[in-house]
Amino acid sequence: MLRALFLSSALLIVAFSARAEQVTVAVAANFSAPMQKIAQAFEQDTGHKAVLSFGSTGSFYSQIRNGAPFQVFLSADDETPLRIEKEGLGVAGTRFTYAVGRLVLWSRQPGLVDDKGEILRTGKFERIAITNPKLAPYGAAAIEALNKLGLLSAIQPRFVQGENLAQTYQFIATDNASLGFVALSQVFIDGKLTQGSAWVVPSGLHAPIQQDAVLLSKGSSSQAATALLAFLKGEKAKSIIRSHGYEL
């Protein structure tokens, strides 16, 4: 009896392992922390492994056009996945919004950034970090917000520009810039600021940062890729996404 149970369990494990696949995922840098948690939960629940690469949306778009082997793309905007779909690089009908991001002005120094962002007007800082607006929607949102505040021309000479949000965050974290614009998810966990000081930029100062996912053509026959997109729509993933300060 025990031998039969053992053999049955072993066969189930082998069958489960045989069905498990890897899926290669291009992920916008702002979504690094929640996506790592989602990938862990996804593997536990399905057996499939998500191999994650993080970077700027603009850079990933270029890589995908040049044949990069990504199967799923989690963008920091909604325009790039739409363009990918129109160009035949993505599977039609698979695109959806997985998160809506928030922009924040952040400093590693406690008390430097006030809760109304007045430091931008006083100019009591040397350098301010921003992500390349041509590559990253969060950088474009920061430019739009500064424009609406009438401060862009005064502040622009102080810019330190990162190629993606992870690099921008590092500029601030290592004091290469006194403060800078990053994603709320990078500095807030469960509604609490992890360190330093911050001003959450009012959403009315920039267009909504709607972040879309799309199944890429190279993942059209992958069970793991399809399963990951389905998992992102589930409550377990949504709970992780909300806890990192995103809206749905």
C-alpha positions as a LaTeX table, in Angstrom:
\begin{tabular}{lrrr}
\hline
Residue & $x$ (\AA) & $y$ (\AA) & $z$ (\AA) \\
\hline
Met1 & 0.00 & 0.00 & 0.00 \\
Leu2 & 2.73 & 2.45 & 1.03 \\
Arg3 & 4.75 & 1.50 & $-2.02$ \\
Ala4 & 1.77 & 2.19 & $-4.28$ \\
Leu5 & 1.17 & 5.60 & $-2.65$ \\
Phe6 & 4.84 & 6.48 & $-3.01$ \\
Leu7 & 4.83 & 5.45 & $-6.68$ \\
Ser8 & 1.66 & 7.44 & $-7.33$ \\
Ser9 & 3.12 & 10.58 & $-5.68$ \\
Ala10 & 6.35 & 10.21 & $-7.63$ \\
Leu11 & 4.44 & 9.93 & $-10.90$ \\
Leu12 & 2.43 & 13.07 & $-10.07$ \\
Ile13 & 5.65 & 14.99 & $-9.34$ \\
Val14 & 7.21 & 13.84 & $-12.61$ \\
Ala15 & 4.07 & 14.77 & $-14.55$ \\
Phe16 & 3.93 & 18.20 & $-12.86$ \\
Ser17 & 7.61 & 18.84 & $-13.61$ \\
Ala18 & 7.17 & 17.81 & $-17.22$ \\
Arg19 & 4.40 & 20.38 & $-17.70$ \\
Ala20 & 6.32 & 23.19 & $-15.96$ \\
Glu21 & 7.91 & 25.73 & $-18.27$ \\
Gln22 & 9.97 & 28.90 & $-18.14$ \\
Val23 & 8.65 & 32.22 & $-19.40$ \\
Thr24 & 10.96 & 35.14 & $-20.20$ \\
Val25 & 9.51 & 38.45 & $-19.07$ \\
Ala26 & 10.58 & 42.03 & $-19.82$ \\
Val27 & 9.50 & 44.15 & $-16.84$ \\
Ala28 & 9.52 & 47.94 & $-16.49$ \\
Ala29 & 12.01 & 48.91 & $-13.78$ \\
Asn30 & 9.39 & 50.56 & $-11.56$ \\
Phe31 & 7.62 & 47.21 & $-11.17$ \\
Ser32 & 10.70 & 45.28 & $-9.98$ \\
Ala33 & 9.75 & 44.73 & $-6.34$ \\
Pro34 & 6.13 & 43.58 & $-6.83$ \\
Met35 & 7.02 & 41.46 & $-9.86$ \\
Gln36 & 9.66 & 39.52 & $-7.94$ \\
Lys37 & 7.02 & 38.63 & $-5.34$ \\
Ile38 & 4.47 & 37.80 & $-8.01$ \\
Ala39 & 6.98 & 35.53 & $-9.78$ \\
Gln40 & 7.57 & 33.61 & $-6.54$ \\
Ala41 & 3.85 & 33.14 & $-5.96$ \\
Phe42 & 3.35 & 32.19 & $-9.62$ \\
Glu43 & 5.99 & 29.46 & $-9.42$ \\
Gln44 & 4.55 & 28.11 & $-6.16$ \\
Asp45 & 1.04 & 27.95 & $-7.59$ \\
Thr46 & 1.74 & 26.73 & $-11.13$ \\
Gly47 & 5.23 & 25.24 & $-11.19$ \\
His48 & 6.14 & 27.58 & $-14.06$ \\
Lys49 & 9.21 & 29.78 & $-13.58$ \\
Ala50 & 9.23 & 33.43 & $-14.67$ \\
Val51 & 12.70 & 34.62 & $-15.73$ \\
Leu52 & 12.64 & 38.38 & $-15.20$ \\
Ser53 & 14.61 & 41.18 & $-16.87$ \\
Phe54 & 14.21 & 44.76 & $-15.65$ \\
Gly55 & 14.79 & 47.95 & $-17.61$ \\
Ser56 & 13.24 & 50.97 & $-19.29$ \\
Thr57 & 10.18 & 50.65 & $-21.49$ \\
Gly58 & 11.90 & 52.39 & $-24.40$ \\
Ser59 & 14.92 & 50.10 & $-24.27$ \\
Phe60 & 12.74 & 46.98 & $-24.13$ \\
Tyr61 & 10.75 & 48.19 & $-27.13$ \\
Ser62 & 13.97 & 48.44 & $-29.15$ \\
Gln63 & 15.11 & 45.00 & $-27.98$ \\
Ile64 & 11.77 & 43.39 & $-28.84$ \\
Arg65 & 11.85 & 44.94 & $-32.32$ \\
Asn66 & 15.35 & 43.55 & $-32.77$ \\
Gly67 & 14.29 & 40.00 & $-31.90$ \\
Ala68 & 14.96 & 39.73 & $-28.16$ \\
Pro69 & 13.58 & 36.40 & $-26.86$ \\
Phe70 & 11.01 & 37.87 & $-24.47$ \\
Gln71 & 7.61 & 36.18 & $-24.31$ \\
Val72 & 5.74 & 38.64 & $-22.08$ \\
Phe73 & 6.16 & 42.40 & $-21.75$ \\
Leu74 & 5.08 & 44.42 & $-18.70$ \\
Ser75 & 5.39 & 48.02 & $-19.80$ \\
Ala76 & 5.41 & 51.24 & $-17.78$ \\
Asp77 & 2.87 & 52.76 & $-20.17$ \\
Asp78 & $-0.04$ & 51.76 & $-22.38$ \\
Glu79 & 1.24 & 53.22 & $-25.65$ \\
Thr80 & 4.21 & 50.89 & $-26.16$ \\
Pro81 & 2.25 & 47.60 & $-25.85$ \\
Leu82 & $-0.33$ & 49.04 & $-28.27$ \\
Arg83 & 2.44 & 49.87 & $-30.73$ \\
Ile84 & 3.91 & 46.39 & $-30.31$ \\
Glu85 & 0.52 & 44.83 & $-31.00$ \\
Lys86 & $-0.03$ & 46.99 & $-34.12$ \\
Glu87 & 3.41 & 46.08 & $-35.44$ \\
Gly88 & 2.65 & 42.37 & $-35.16$ \\
Leu89 & 5.15 & 41.79 & $-32.36$ \\
Gly90 & 2.41 & 41.08 & $-29.83$ \\
Val91 & $-0.63$ & 38.81 & $-29.85$ \\
Ala92 & $-3.82$ & 40.73 & $-30.62$ \\
Gly93 & $-6.38$ & 40.75 & $-27.82$ \\
Thr94 & $-3.93$ & 39.95 & $-25.00$ \\
Arg95 & $-3.13$ & 43.51 & $-23.93$ \\
Phe96 & $-4.54$ & 44.70 & $-20.58$ \\
Thr97 & $-3.77$ & 47.19 & $-17.80$ \\
Tyr98 & $-2.10$ & 45.43 & $-14.87$ \\
Ala99 & $-1.40$ & 48.55 & $-12.75$ \\
Val100 & $-1.71$ & 52.33 & $-12.63$ \\
Gly101 & 1.43 & 53.95 & $-11.27$ \\
Arg102 & 1.98 & 57.03 & $-9.13$ \\
Leu103 & 4.85 & 59.49 & $-9.35$ \\
Val104 & 6.66 & 60.69 & $-6.22$ \\
Leu105 & 9.35 & 63.27 & $-5.47$ \\
Trp106 & 11.69 & 61.53 & $-3.04$ \\
Ser107 & 14.84 & 62.21 & $-1.04$ \\
Arg108 & 16.88 & 59.89 & 1.13 \\
Gln109 & 17.22 & 62.77 & 3.60 \\
Pro110 & 14.42 & 63.03 & 6.19 \\
Gly111 & 12.70 & 66.41 & 6.16 \\
Leu112 & 14.16 & 67.62 & 2.86 \\
Val113 & 11.02 & 67.08 & 0.76 \\
Asp114 & 7.88 & 68.68 & 2.23 \\
Asp115 & 4.41 & 67.24 & 1.78 \\
Lys116 & 3.46 & 69.88 & $-0.82$ \\
Gly117 & 6.59 & 69.75 & $-2.94$ \\
Glu118 & 7.50 & 73.37 & $-2.17$ \\
Ile119 & 11.20 & 72.50 & $-2.27$ \\
Leu120 & 10.86 & 72.59 & $-6.06$ \\
Arg121 & 10.00 & 76.30 & $-5.83$ \\
Thr122 & 12.59 & 77.20 & $-3.20$ \\
Gly123 & 15.35 & 75.46 & $-5.16$ \\
Lys124 & 17.25 & 74.44 & $-2.02$ \\
Phe125 & 19.00 & 71.52 & $-3.69$ \\
Glu126 & 21.91 & 71.06 & $-6.07$ \\
Arg127 & 20.82 & 68.22 & $-8.32$ \\
Ile128 & 17.56 & 66.46 & $-9.04$ \\
Ala129 & 17.30 & 62.99 & $-10.60$ \\
Ile130 & 14.86 & 62.18 & $-13.37$ \\
Thr131 & 14.47 & 59.21 & $-15.70$ \\
Asn132 & 15.04 & 59.77 & $-19.41$ \\
Pro133 & 11.59 & 60.95 & $-20.58$ \\
Lys134 & 12.21 & 59.51 & $-24.05$ \\
Leu135 & 12.62 & 56.01 & $-22.60$ \\
Ala136 & 10.47 & 55.96 & $-19.47$ \\
Pro137 & 6.87 & 57.15 & $-18.91$ \\
Tyr138 & 7.68 & 58.16 & $-15.33$ \\
Gly139 & 10.29 & 60.57 & $-16.68$ \\
Ala140 & 7.75 & 61.96 & $-19.14$ \\
Ala141 & 5.25 & 62.37 & $-16.28$ \\
Ala142 & 7.84 & 64.28 & $-14.24$ \\
Ile143 & 8.50 & 66.65 & $-17.14$ \\
Glu144 & 4.76 & 67.19 & $-17.58$ \\
Ala145 & 4.30 & 67.92 & $-13.87$ \\
Leu146 & 7.19 & 70.43 & $-13.79$ \\
Asn147 & 5.75 & 72.10 & $-16.89$ \\
Lys148 & 2.34 & 72.48 & $-15.28$ \\
Leu149 & 3.97 & 73.93 & $-12.16$ \\
Gly150 & 5.87 & 76.41 & $-14.34$ \\
Leu151 & 9.21 & 75.19 & $-12.98$ \\
Leu152 & 10.75 & 73.18 & $-15.82$ \\
Ser153 & 13.03 & 75.86 & $-17.28$ \\
Ala154 & 14.39 & 76.77 & $-13.84$ \\
Ile155 & 15.02 & 73.19 & $-12.69$ \\
Gln156 & 16.14 & 71.53 & $-15.94$ \\
Pro157 & 19.81 & 72.66 & $-15.64$ \\
Arg158 & 20.03 & 70.65 & $-12.40$ \\
Phe159 & 18.85 & 67.36 & $-13.91$ \\
Val160 & 20.77 & 64.13 & $-13.37$ \\
Gln161 & 19.26 & 61.69 & $-15.84$ \\
Gly162 & 18.87 & 57.95 & $-15.34$ \\
Glu163 & 18.24 & 55.51 & $-18.16$ \\
Asn164 & 15.58 & 53.73 & $-16.10$ \\
Leu165 & 13.87 & 54.15 & $-12.73$ \\
Ala166 & 16.24 & 51.77 & $-10.96$ \\
Gln167 & 19.21 & 53.93 & $-11.97$ \\
Thr168 & 17.35 & 57.12 & $-11.02$ \\
Tyr169 & 16.61 & 55.65 & $-7.60$ \\
Gln170 & 20.30 & 54.80 & $-7.16$ \\
Phe171 & 21.33 & 58.38 & $-7.96$ \\
Ile172 & 19.19 & 59.56 & $-5.05$ \\
Ala173 & 20.02 & 56.68 & $-2.69$ \\
Thr174 & 23.76 & 57.29 & $-3.13$ \\
Asp175 & 23.48 & 61.10 & $-2.79$ \\
Asn176 & 24.49 & 61.79 & $-6.38$ \\
Ala177 & 21.26 & 63.79 & $-6.38$ \\
Ser178 & 19.58 & 65.37 & $-3.37$ \\
Leu179 & 16.15 & 64.32 & $-4.55$ \\
Gly180 & 14.36 & 63.06 & $-7.63$ \\
Phe181 & 11.26 & 61.68 & $-9.28$ \\
Val182 & 10.69 & 57.92 & $-8.87$ \\
Ala183 & 7.76 & 55.53 & $-8.71$ \\
Leu184 & 5.73 & 55.42 & $-5.52$ \\
Ser185 & 6.28 & 51.66 & $-5.45$ \\
Gln186 & 10.04 & 52.14 & $-5.05$ \\
Val187 & 9.79 & 54.02 & $-1.74$ \\
Phe188 & 6.42 & 53.08 & $-0.24$ \\
Ile189 & 5.47 & 49.63 & 1.04 \\
Asp190 & 1.97 & 49.01 & 2.43 \\
Gly191 & 1.33 & 52.75 & 2.44 \\
Lys192 & 4.41 & 53.60 & 4.49 \\
Leu193 & 7.50 & 55.50 & 3.37 \\
Thr194 & 10.50 & 53.20 & 3.72 \\
Gln195 & 13.00 & 56.01 & 4.38 \\
Gly196 & 13.68 & 59.70 & 3.84 \\
Ser197 & 11.02 & 62.21 & 2.81 \\
Ala198 & 8.59 & 62.37 & $-0.09$ \\
Trp199 & 5.80 & 64.22 & $-1.88$ \\
Val200 & 3.31 & 62.18 & $-3.84$ \\
Val201 & 2.77 & 64.18 & $-7.04$ \\
Pro202 & $-0.97$ & 64.90 & $-7.55$ \\
Ser203 & $-2.27$ & 62.79 & $-10.41$ \\
Gly204 & $-3.80$ & 65.89 & $-11.99$ \\
Leu205 & $-0.33$ & 67.23 & $-12.82$ \\
His206 & 0.34 & 64.53 & $-15.42$ \\
Ala207 & $-1.42$ & 62.02 & $-17.62$ \\
Pro208 & $-2.33$ & 58.72 & $-15.90$ \\
Ile209 & 0.58 & 56.27 & $-15.80$ \\
Gln210 & $-1.41$ & 53.32 & $-17.10$ \\
Gln211 & 0.83 & 50.25 & $-17.29$ \\
Asp212 & $-0.13$ & 47.55 & $-19.78$ \\
Ala213 & 1.01 & 43.98 & $-20.28$ \\
Val214 & 1.00 & 42.09 & $-23.56$ \\
Leu215 & 1.74 & 38.57 & $-24.74$ \\
Leu216 & 4.56 & 38.80 & $-27.27$ \\
Ser217 & 4.63 & 36.78 & $-30.47$ \\
Lys218 & 7.51 & 34.66 & $-29.17$ \\
Gly219 & 5.27 & 33.56 & $-26.29$ \\
Ser220 & 2.18 & 32.75 & $-28.33$ \\
Ser221 & 2.64 & 28.98 & $-27.97$ \\
Ser222 & 3.91 & 29.06 & $-24.38$ \\
Gln223 & 1.61 & 27.72 & $-21.67$ \\
Ala224 & 3.74 & 29.45 & $-19.05$ \\
Ala225 & 3.38 & 32.84 & $-20.75$ \\
Thr226 & $-0.40$ & 32.51 & $-20.97$ \\
Ala227 & $-0.55$ & 31.30 & $-17.37$ \\
Leu228 & 1.50 & 34.28 & $-16.14$ \\
Leu229 & $-0.83$ & 36.81 & $-17.75$ \\
Ala230 & $-3.82$ & 35.01 & $-16.22$ \\
Phe231 & $-2.07$ & 35.01 & $-12.83$ \\
Leu232 & $-1.50$ & 38.79 & $-13.05$ \\
Lys233 & $-5.28$ & 39.23 & $-13.29$ \\
Gly234 & $-5.90$ & 37.14 & $-10.17$ \\
Glu235 & $-6.48$ & 38.31 & $-6.61$ \\
Lys236 & $-3.14$ & 37.07 & $-5.30$ \\
Ala237 & $-1.19$ & 39.22 & $-7.77$ \\
Lys238 & $-3.57$ & 42.16 & $-7.33$ \\
Ser239 & $-3.02$ & 42.11 & $-3.57$ \\
Ile240 & 0.77 & 42.32 & $-4.09$ \\
Ile241 & 0.34 & 45.11 & $-6.65$ \\
Arg242 & $-1.86$ & 47.19 & $-4.29$ \\
Ser243 & 0.55 & 46.71 & $-1.39$ \\
His244 & 3.25 & 48.44 & $-3.44$ \\
Gly245 & 1.22 & 51.59 & $-3.97$ \\
Tyr246 & $-0.27$ & 50.93 & $-7.39$ \\
Glu247 & $-3.89$ & 51.47 & $-8.29$ \\
Leu248 & $-5.97$ & 48.99 & $-10.27$ \\
\hline
\end{tabular}
